[in-house]
Amino acid sequence: QVQFVESGGGLVHAGGSLRLSCAASGSIIIYVMGWYRQTPGKQRELVGRIFTRGSTYYIDSVKGRFTILRDNAKNTVYLQMNSLKPEDTAVYYCNINTLNPWGQGTHVTVSS
């Protein structure tokens, strides 16, 4: 099993930016990597994915604002978040799928 450690969260004003990092315990080169987020009382939701050749998918609410990048040499995936909104407040996780064990996540709080 590949394990992940997320970092880079924090408190930011609406309209601001954050860059989250996801460090893997092993190679991610063969994996489609996903970023997810969860708020209290809600199910964890997919934010977007980056495929093995670098193409990406995003949910509608973050399109044009979030960008997922991967650095296979560093076994790391990034989530660049721009134009943040209060509704982006959540704990953010990365993973290969929802069946793999989850990391501790990183908290993002966007103030209005």
N, C-alpha and C positions, 0 to 999 in steps of 0.2 A: 504494500500500500504506500502510496505517496502521501506525505503529510505537508500541510501548508501553514505558513505563518504570515498573517496579514499585519500591515503597519501603515502609518501615515495619516490616520484619522485625526480629527480634532474639531475645534469649534471655529466656525467661519460665518461671516455675515452673508446674507443673501446677495447673490451676484459674484461672490468670491469663487476661488478655485482651491482644489486639493488634488494631490496625486497620491493614490494608494499603491502600495507594493504588496506583492504576494510571492514569498520565497518558498520554493518547493524543496523537499528533502532529497529529491532525486531528479533525474531527467524528465522534462515535460515535453520533449520534442515530438512524441507520438500522440500527445493528448490535445483534444479540444478543451480549452480552458474557459471556465465560466466565472463571472462575478455575480454574486447574489447579494440581496439585502433583506433585512428583517426588522420590523418595528414591533413593539410590544403588542401582543394580542392578535398579531397577523401572521400568516404563513410566510415563510421565506420565499422571496420571489427572484426570478432570474432578471438580472439587469442587462446582461449581454454576454456574448461569447466571442472568442477568437479561435479560428480554426488553424489547423496545422500549417497551412501556407500563408496565414496572415489575414485572410478575409475575416470580416466581422459581422456580427448581428447585434442589434440593440432593440430593446423594447421602445415603443413609441414615445414614452414620456421622457426618455433621456437622449433620443436621437438629436444629433447636432450639438449636444452639450458634453457628452461623455465619449471618451475614446479609450479603447483597450489596445494595449501594446504588449508584445512579448519579446523577451530576450532569452532565447533557448540556451545560449552559452552561459548565462547566469542563472538558469532555471528559475526565472522570475517573470511574473506577469504584472502589468501596471494598469491602473484605472485612472485616467486623467479626467477630472470632473471640473467643468467650467460652468459659469452662470448658475451656480447652485441655488436651489430653492428650499424653503423650509420643508417642503414635502420630501426632499431627499434625505432628511434626517433618518438615520437607521444604523444598524450594525451591518457592516459590509464583510462578506466572505468570498473566498475564491475556492474553486474545487473543479475536479474533472467531471463529476456528476453528483447527484444527490444521494447516491448510495455509499460513496466514499466518506470516511470520517471527516468531520468538520474541524477546522481550526477554531481559535478563540475569537476571530473576527476583529475588526477595528471600528471604533465608534466614530460616526460622523454626525455632528450637530450643526444645523444651519439656522441661524437666528434671523428673524425678520426685521 
